[in-house]
Amino acid sequence: MKKALVVDDMMFMRMTLKNTLEKNGFMVAGEADNGIAAVEKYKELQPDLVTLDITMPVMDGLAALREIKRLNKDANIIMVSALGQESMVMEAMQEGAKGFIVKPFKEDQIIRAVSKFV
């Protein structure tokens, strides 16, 4: 079973992502609520997939993406963004993100974004 790390500063969003991922072939091995915690959890867990919110306190998702990609250039990272963050999503894709999910999301969006990593 593939391991996932879910990163979002809002617990409700983490729970939604976690439940959807677990119903679709992933084991959510960890969660984080900011970019620094995400990088530490990534080092510890070495997950197969990371869902990474763009806007978070302490360290935002773009900075965390860069750090994780430094640790593992092949890391599978799906960015999670709110409407209106298109420029940040494009930057994340240029930095190596493998996809994105737009909030508020529906289960089928999440499944489509992560299906190639199951």
DASUL-V461519 format. One record per helix or strand of 3 or more residues. SS is the DSSP state (H for helix, E for strand). FROM is the first residue (numbers start at 1). TO is the last residue. If there is no record, write none. Layout:
ss=SS from=FROM to=TO
ss=SS from=FROM to=TO
This chain:
ss=E from=2 to=7
ss=H from=11 to=23
ss=E from=26 to=32
ss=H from=35 to=45
ss=E from=49 to=53
ss=H from=61 to=71
ss=E from=77 to=82
ss=H from=86 to=94
ss=E from=99 to=103
ss=H from=107 to=117
